Amino acid sequence: MEQATLITVLVVVAIGMSLVALGVAFYPKLKREEQGYPLEAEVEAALLPVIFQGICSAYKLSEQAGDEVHGRLAGVDKKKVAASIYSMLPDQVDGYDLSLIKRLVPQERFEQLVQDGFDRFDRFFTEHRSHFARLFEAWKTENA
């Protein structure tokens, strides 16, 4: 191979590898959870009451399962129930049109918001478990 051709090939390979390295370095930043759209944080915050309703609905169904079939919904089943609320979103949430909400918050992001909301609830419950245990023991005593 001629020296000029070899240098050209090496330069092209070096540039290509540099682009791959830049892609590897910046991909996590490009794929971060928040997309940076205007109003994204506000729309997600507006969805929190709806997300809370989904989580509570899942627990009510689990309670119903316990009453009727003496079993509970598994965590994955409760998660499906809560995530299904996405298909039931009203035409407006806190003044935001449904088309805007679904454009800014796709199903996968909604499911992550549901998981985040549940995780916050679970952390709260775990941190205050002794308080709830005392309430439960008092209830058992009163209803024995």
C-alpha positions as CSV (number, residue, x, y, z in Angstrom):
1,M,0.0,0.0,0.0
2,E,1.1,3.5,-0.7
3,Q,2.1,5.6,2.3
4,A,-0.6,8.3,1.5
5,T,-3.3,5.6,1.3
6,L,-2.1,4.1,4.6
7,I,-2.2,7.5,6.3
8,T,-5.7,8.1,5.0
9,V,-6.9,4.8,6.3
10,L,-5.3,5.4,9.7
11,V,-6.9,8.9,9.9
12,V,-10.3,7.5,9.0
13,V,-10.0,4.7,11.5
14,A,-8.8,7.2,14.2
15,I,-11.8,9.5,13.5
16,G,-14.2,6.5,13.6
17,M,-12.8,5.3,16.9
18,S,-13.0,8.9,18.3
19,L,-16.7,9.1,17.3
20,V,-17.4,5.7,18.9
21,A,-15.6,6.9,22.1
22,L,-17.7,10.1,22.1
23,G,-20.9,8.1,21.6
24,V,-20.0,5.8,24.5
25,A,-19.2,8.8,26.7
26,F,-22.3,10.8,25.9
27,Y,-24.9,8.1,25.4
28,P,-25.9,7.9,29.1
29,K,-26.5,11.7,29.1
30,L,-28.6,11.5,26.0
31,K,-30.7,8.6,27.4
32,R,-31.3,10.1,30.8
33,E,-34.8,9.8,32.2
34,E,-35.8,13.4,31.8
35,Q,-36.0,14.4,28.2
36,G,-35.8,18.2,28.9
37,Y,-39.0,19.1,27.0
38,P,-40.7,22.3,28.2
39,L,-43.3,21.5,30.8
40,E,-42.0,17.9,31.3
41,A,-41.5,18.2,35.0
42,E,-44.8,20.0,35.5
43,V,-46.7,17.4,33.5
44,E,-45.1,14.6,35.5
45,A,-45.9,16.3,38.8
46,A,-49.5,16.8,37.6
47,L,-49.7,13.0,37.0
48,L,-48.7,12.2,40.6
49,P,-52.3,12.1,42.0
50,V,-53.3,9.8,39.1
51,I,-50.3,7.6,39.8
52,F,-51.3,7.5,43.5
53,Q,-54.8,6.4,42.5
54,G,-53.2,3.6,40.4
55,I,-51.1,2.4,43.3
56,C,-54.0,2.5,45.7
57,S,-56.3,0.7,43.2
58,A,-53.7,-2.1,43.0
59,Y,-53.7,-2.4,46.8
60,K,-57.6,-2.4,46.9
61,L,-57.7,-5.2,44.4
62,S,-55.1,-7.1,46.4
63,E,-57.3,-6.6,49.5
64,Q,-60.3,-7.8,47.5
65,A,-58.4,-10.9,46.4
66,G,-57.6,-11.6,50.0
67,D,-61.2,-11.3,51.0
68,E,-62.6,-13.4,48.1
69,V,-59.9,-16.0,47.3
70,H,-57.8,-15.9,50.4
71,G,-54.7,-14.9,48.4
72,R,-53.0,-11.7,47.4
73,L,-52.0,-10.1,44.2
74,A,-48.2,-10.5,43.6
75,G,-46.1,-7.4,43.3
76,V,-45.8,-7.7,39.6
77,D,-49.6,-8.0,39.3
78,K,-50.1,-4.9,41.4
79,K,-47.6,-3.1,39.2
80,K,-49.6,-4.1,36.1
81,V,-52.8,-2.7,37.6
82,A,-51.1,0.6,38.5
83,A,-49.5,0.9,35.1
84,S,-52.8,0.2,33.4
85,I,-54.0,3.6,34.6
86,Y,-52.1,5.1,31.7
87,S,-54.8,3.9,29.3
88,M,-57.5,5.4,31.5
89,L,-56.0,8.9,31.8
90,P,-58.7,11.6,31.6
91,D,-58.9,14.1,28.7
92,Q,-57.2,16.7,31.0
93,V,-54.9,16.3,34.0
94,D,-54.4,19.5,36.0
95,G,-55.1,21.6,32.9
96,Y,-52.8,19.6,30.6
97,D,-54.4,18.1,27.5
98,L,-54.1,14.3,27.2
99,S,-52.4,14.5,23.8
100,L,-49.6,16.7,25.4
101,I,-49.3,14.4,28.4
102,K,-48.9,11.3,26.2
103,R,-46.4,13.1,23.9
104,L,-44.3,14.1,26.9
105,V,-44.8,11.0,29.1
106,P,-44.9,7.7,27.1
107,Q,-46.2,4.5,28.6
108,E,-42.6,3.4,29.6
109,R,-42.0,6.7,31.5
110,F,-45.4,6.5,33.2
111,E,-44.5,3.0,34.4
112,Q,-41.2,4.3,35.8
113,L,-43.1,7.1,37.5
114,V,-45.5,4.5,39.0
115,Q,-42.4,2.5,40.2
116,D,-40.8,5.7,41.7
117,G,-44.1,6.6,43.5
118,F,-44.3,3.1,44.9
119,D,-40.7,3.2,46.0
120,R,-41.3,6.5,47.9
121,F,-44.3,5.0,49.6
122,D,-42.4,1.8,50.5
123,R,-39.5,3.8,51.9
124,F,-42.0,5.8,54.0
125,F,-43.7,2.7,55.3
126,T,-40.4,1.0,56.1
127,E,-39.1,4.0,57.9
128,H,-42.3,4.1,60.1
129,R,-42.9,0.4,60.3
130,S,-42.8,0.4,64.2
131,H,-45.6,3.0,64.3
132,F,-47.8,1.0,61.9
133,A,-47.0,-2.2,63.8
134,R,-48.2,-0.6,67.1
135,L,-51.4,0.5,65.3
136,F,-52.0,-3.0,64.0
137,E,-51.4,-4.6,67.4
138,A,-53.9,-2.2,69.0
139,W,-56.4,-3.0,66.3
140,K,-55.9,-6.8,66.8
141,T,-56.4,-6.4,70.6
142,E,-59.6,-4.4,70.1
143,N,-61.0,-6.8,67.5
144,A,-60.0,-10.1,69.2
